[in-house]
Amino acid sequence: MIRSELVDILAQENPELSIREVDSIVTIFFDEIVRQLAEGGRVELRGFGAFSTRGRDQRQGRNPRTGEAVDIPAKKVPYFKPGKEMRARLNV
């Protein structure tokens, strides 16, 4: 599912809201998740899962074209852990 499909489904289920309002709500929802993660926080949606970040250490990589060694800096990456209810529904 892509973002526009989500907006369309939510708009159909909530006819009292315009597409523009639904799009705004979806944008705010995702922006808040990103903001919380950027601040080092965690976002938990009961029954769905939890978003957090994990650190990756600095490491040495290789340029695939030249084979030359390249330093890859440490960074944070997003991580998602599915909730118990989601795992149960996926493994029916």
Summary of the structure (lengths in Angstrom):
residues: 92
radius of gyration: 18.8
end to end distance: 20.8
largest distance: 58.4
contacts: 188
relative contact order: 0.12
helix: 41%
strand: 29%
